[in-house]
């Protein structure tokens, strides 16, 4: 399964694509979308986020996408702009009929680090460790997006139905069955 993680922002939008294959998680791509910050051009920033995420989706064809849910903010204007950016990101996925999941920041931190109150540095360290990434200049902006994708992968794995018996196991894993 290929997962697109998105950390939406109206100025910097992080994204990351991972592949879950045979119990392994493989990094496919990550990056940031930097929208020009001019107040009068806000709709154009949303358009850029939508178009660039659409390009990522077309390039990698994810099966599912995941976003961090909105958290409480004291600044109403910032919250509204973030909500618009999230809508642009969701629309890029839903127009291609890609299911969208949402996770709270605390849920993402707990899934990736084991601690719902983890710092950004702890999340970054675990994302780099899990995906075997060496430091890059733009990595910190994409960290949250990859963390959201990892959270979704871990939740998906948890919700996969358990193997009930050997016959079920053999049917799900024919490559592991040796016939005499």
N, C-alpha and C positions, 0 to 999 in steps of 0.2 A: 504494500500500500504506500502511495506517495502522498505526503502531507505538506501543505503550504501553511506556514505559520506567519502571522502578520501582527506587527506592533504598530497600529496606525497612529499617525501624527499629522497635523496639518502643515508642518514644515519639514519634518524628517519622518519618513515611514519606513520601518525596518521590515524585511521579509526574509524567510528562510525556507528551503525545501529539504525535506529528509525523506528517505525511503526506508520502510520497514520490510525486511526481507529475511525469511527463515530465522526469525528471532534476533537478527542484527539490525542496527540502525546505522544507516549510511548517509553522510552529508552529500547533498546534490549541489546546492548553490545557496548563497546568502548575499545580502547586500542592503543598500538603503536607497530610497528615493528622496532626493532633496528637492523640494518644491521651492521656487523662488518666493521670498517673503515680501510681498507688497500688498498692503491691506486692500487696496482697490481691486486687486487681481485674485481675490480669494476663490471665486469660481474656477479660475484657470488653474489654481493650485490643485483643486479637487479633480479637475479634468486630467491633470498630469499624473496624479496618484492613480486614478482609475486606468488610464491608458498604459502606464508602466506596469501596474500589477497584471493587467490583461495580457501584456507581452510576456511576463513571467509565466502566467498560466498557459498561454499558447505554446511556449517553449518546452514546458515540463509536464503538462497535462496531469496535475495532481488529482487524486481521487477524493480528497477531503481538504478542507481548510479550517483553520482555527484562529481566533482572535482573542486578545485580552479584552475582558469586559470593561465598561466605563467604571471608574472609581470616583468617589466623591471629590469635588474640587471646590475651593472657596471662591475661585474666580469663574463666574458664570459665563463670561465671554470665551474663556479658554475651553471650558467644558462643551460649549456649543460648537466651537470649531473642531474639537476632537470628535464630537459626535458626527459631524458632517464627514470628516475624514474616514471614520469607521464605516459610515454608510457607503462611501465611494468604494472602499475595500470590499465590503460585503457584496455590493452590486457586481463587482468584477467577477466574484466567484459564482453568485447565484444566477447570473445571466448565462453561465456555462453549465448550469445545473450541478454545481459542486456543493455538497452539503457544507454548512458552516456551523462550527461549534464555538462556544464562548466559554472562557474560563476567567475567574477572578484572579487578580494579581497574587493573592495569598495562595490560591489553589495551584497556580503555576509554580510558585516558589517551593511549595511543599512537595509537589511532584518531582521537581528537579533536584532539590537539595535535601528534602526530608524535613525542612523547617519553613513554615509559613511566614516567618518573620525574617527570613534571610536577607542579607544586604545585596545590592546590585553586584558587588565584587564576588560574593559567594555564588550567585547565580552564574555570573560570567565564568568563574573557575570551573563549575560543574559542567556547563555547556561545552566549554573547551575540552574538558576531560572526556566527557561522554562521546563527543564527535571527533576527538583527536585533531583539534584545530590549534595551530600556532597563532600567536598574536598578529593582528593586522591593524592598520590605522583606522579602519571603519568598523571593526568588529563590535565594539561596544554598542553601537547603534543597532546592530542586527541581533545582539544577544537575546533581547526579550522576545523577538520573533522566533528565534530557534528554540527558546525555552517553551514558548507556547506550543510549537510543533511537537516538542518532546513530551510535554504534558499530555497532549492529545494522543500521542502514540502509546504512552503508558496507560492512559484511561481506556483506550481501545483494547489493548492487550488484556487488561483486567476484566473487561466486559465480554471478551471472547468466551464462548461457551467451553466449559471444561470437558476434558476427555473422560467418558464414563466407564469405558471398558477397553479391552485389547482390540476388539473388532473395530470399534470407533477410532482408536488410535491408528490402526493399520489402514483404515479407509482415508484418514486425513494425511497420513505420512507414507504413501506407497514407496517412496524412494528409500525409506529406512527398513523396509521389510525384505528379509532375505528368504528366497524360496529355495527349498531343497529338492 
